[in-house]
Amino acid sequence: MNRQILITGPGGYLGRNLAACFRKAGWRVCGAGRKRSDALDWFEPLDLRSTSIPSWPQADLFIHCAYDFAASTPAEVKNHNVEASIRILASARQSGARVIFISSMAAHAEAQSLYGKGKFKVEEFCRAHGIAVIRPGLLYGNPQGGLAGSLEKAVKRLPVLPYPHYSGAILSTCHVADACLACLALADLPAEADVGQPIIAAADRSWKFQDLLRVMAEAHGRSPLLIPVPWRMPWCALRAAELVGLRPSFRSDSLVSLAAPSPTRPTACAWASFRKLSAQTFGEPSPVREDWQPIEHQNPR
């Protein structure tokens, strides 16, 4: 019988790639969230704003990716993301499944963003209960999604591109296929191998924001003029839009996360590898592509 995985947030960028990766690896894939993925064999709606937990099907592996990005105040993040995640993870752990929490490089003890603080709070619960934590770098992969997708649209469309300037801030990156393969590899490791410190899923090179944009532009044969602006200027504009009820595609809290990256730098991982970002790897396929197969990509560059 095929092994079974349950993924929360299967409609998100990482979630839908995880679903495609595990299905191509022969798993039966279940999902719970707001949006379903084409790769799912079973789906149940999941509302992080509700205190009720769905009845999960029995699973060998449970990966919690879901996050309510509409939460924009400390109270909302606490209620909809921290406390909801803890309820979900506790339920999954009681079911006997192997459990993985998808955190972020924005999560650390000195985090300034609501997103990073919330993820770190959930990490504390995971450490206390033997749940594996994976912190991916900035995820990219063709087709792009999430933050990389928003940045790609900007570098393709704009000949002049103002960008938020950070003093010394650096970003770690991770091809989404490598993050999925890391989860696939973790599923086969002894249980004691995945607890303790968070697993940093990122290449061992970090980037300044403007250099990251240049690589993305090069991937599309573009060379926009990059103009630095103090990051608090676009933050004020985005936050003002949010306060009047608008939902910009780029959240103000994301700028705060970029301003205070994790002090933990990626190190070599014995059972997973993460390719370095380049104009070539930026366009390499992700698991949702029909031409991607897990066996062909076990040794990323």
N, C-alpha and C positions, 0 to 999 in steps of 0.2 A: 504494500500500500504506500502511496506517495506521502511524504511528510507534509504537514500543513503549517502554514504561517498565517498570522493575523497582523495586519498593518493598520494602525490608526492614521488618518489623514492620507488615504491612498490617492486623493485627487491633487495633492500638492506636487511640487517639482520632484523632491526626493521620493515621496510616497509612490508616485506612479512609476518611477524608474525602479524602485525596489520591487514593486509588484511584477513588472515586466521581467526583471532579472531572475527572481525566484521562480516564476512560471517557466521561463526558458530553461532553468536548471532542474525542472521536473517536480517542483513543489505544487501543491494545491494552495491557492492564494485566496485568503479572505480579507475583507476590508471593512472598516467602520469610520465614517466621517461625514462631511457635508456633501462631497462630490465623489463619485465612484470612478474607477479606472477601467479601461477596456480589458485589462489583464486579470480581472477578478473573477473567481468562481462563486463567490458569495459576498453579499454586501448588506450592511445594516447602517441606517442613519445614526450619527453620533453628534450630539450637541454639547459642546464643552460648557455651555451656560446652564445646563441642566445638572441637577445633583444625582440623577438616576444613571445607572450603569447598565448597558445592554447585556443580554445573556450571550456571552461569547461562545462560539463553537470551540471544541477542544482543539488546542494547537500545540505543536512542538516548539514553535518560536513565536514570540510576540514582540513586535517593534512599535514603539510609540513615537509617532512623528507629528501628530495633530497639534496645532497651535492656533489660537484665536487672535489673529492679527488686528481685529477690530477693537480689541481691548486697548485703551489708550490712557488709562489712569492707573495709579498704583492699586486701587481697590479692585478694578476690573481685572488686571493682570493676576492679582492674588486669587480672586474667585474663579475666573474662567480658565486660567492656565496653570497656576501653581497647585491650588487645591484640587482642581479637576484632574490634573495629571497624576497627583498622588493617589486619588481614588482609583483611577484607571490602572495604574501600575500595581497597586496593592491587590486589586481584583485579579489581574493577570498573574501575579506571583502566586496567589492562592490556588489558581487553576493548575499549577504544576508546570507551566510552560517556561522555557528559557526566555528571559525578558531582556530587552535592550531599550534604553532610552536615548533618543536622538537629541543631543544638546547642541551647543554652539561654541565657537571660539570666542564669542562675546561673553560667555559665562565664566566668571572668575570672582574671587573674593572682593576685588576692587572695582567690579563692574559699575558703570554709571548709567547705562540704559535700563529701562524697564524690562526689556527683553532679556538682557544679560543677567540682571538680578533675579528675574523669575526662573530662568533656566538653572541658575546656580542653586536656588532654593530646592528645586526638584532633584538636582544632583545630590544634595545633602541627604535627602530621603533615600536615594538609590544607594549611596555609600553605606548607609546604616542597615540596608536590607539586602545587600548582595546582588544588586541589579547592575548590569553592565551599562556604562555611559560612553557614548561616542560623540566626540566634538568634531564635526566636519569643518574644514575651511570653507572659503567662499566657493560654492558649488557651481560648476559650469559643465557644458557638454551639449552637443548638437542633437536635438534642438534645445536652445537655451531656455532657461526659466528662472524664476526668482529674481534676485538682485542682478545676476549676470545677464539675464534677459532684458531687464530695464536698461542696463548700461550698454548692451549691444545695440538696442534700438537707438539710443542717443548717438553713439559713434557712427552709425550707419546713416543717420538722418541729418546731423548738424555739421556744417563746415567749421563753425566756431563753437567750441564746447567749454563753457565755464564749468569748473569742477571744484568741489570743496577741498580746500587745502588744510592738511593736518601737519603739525610740526612733529616729524619723526614717526608718525603712525605707520605701521606696516600691516599688510594683509597676507594671510596664508590662503592657499587655494587647494581645491580638490576636484578632480574630474568626478562627475556624479557616478560614472560606471565603477570607479575605484572604490567609492564609498559603499556602493551596493555589493561589490565583491568582498569588501572587508566584512560586511554583515554576513554574507554567505559563508566565508571562511570561519567567522566566529561561531556560527551555528554548529560547526563540527569540532570545535575545541573543547577540552575538558571544562566543566563549569567553573572550576577554580581559576581558570586562566583569564576570565573576563571581569573580575572584580578588583576593587582597589581604586587606583587612579584612573581618571578618564582616559580613554583611548583617543589620541589626536590623529584624526584622519585628514592628513594634509601633506603636500609635498614639502621637502626640506628647504625650499627657497621661498622667501617672503618678498612682498612687493609694496612699493609706494603706490598710492592711489593713481597718480598720473601715469606711472609706468604700466600699471594694469590696463588703463584705458588705451595706451599706445599699442599694447599687444592685441587687444580686441580690435582696434582699428586696422592694424596690419593684417589680421586674419581676413578682413573684407577688402583689402586693397585701398584703404582709406588713410588719410593723414590729416585729421582735423586740427585746427589751431586750438591748443589747450590753454585756457586762461584760469589761473588759480584765484579763488576768492576765499576769504575766511569762512570756515565751515559754519560758523554761527549765523551768517547772513542767510543762506538757504534754509537753515534750520528754523529761523524765525518766520520765514515765509511759509514753509510747510506747516509749522505748528499753528500759525494763524488760520490757514485754510482748514486744518483739522478742527479747530475750536468753533468754526462757524458751520461745521457739519459736512465739509467736503471730504472726499476720500482720495487724496492724491496717490498715484501709483507708487511713489517713493515716500516712505514714512519718515517723519522727523526723528523718530526714535532710532531708525537705522543709522542716521548720521551720528548720533551719540555713540552707538556701538562701534562705529568706525574710528571715533575719536579716542576710544579707550580699549584697544585690542588686548587680548589675553597676553600676559607676560610669558606664558608657556610656549616655547618654540617647538615645532615638530621635530621628532627624533625617529630614527629607523625603527620599523616594526618588524618583528621576526616572522609574522604570518600574513602580512599584507604589504602591498607596495602602492605608491601614489606617484603618478607621473607628474613631471614638472610642466607648468603652464608655458605654452609658446603659441605662436600664431597657428602652428599646425595642430597641436593638441586641443586648442580651443574649438576647432571644428570637427574633432573626432566624435564618432557616434556615441550616443547614450543608449541604455537598454531599451528604451521605448521604440527605437528604430528597428524596423524589420530586419535590417542587415547586421544587427548586433547579436552575437552569441557569446555566452559566458566562457566557453572553453577556449575561444579564440583570443580572449583578452585576460588570461590569468597572469600574465607578466607585463604589466604596464611599464612604459619607459619612465 
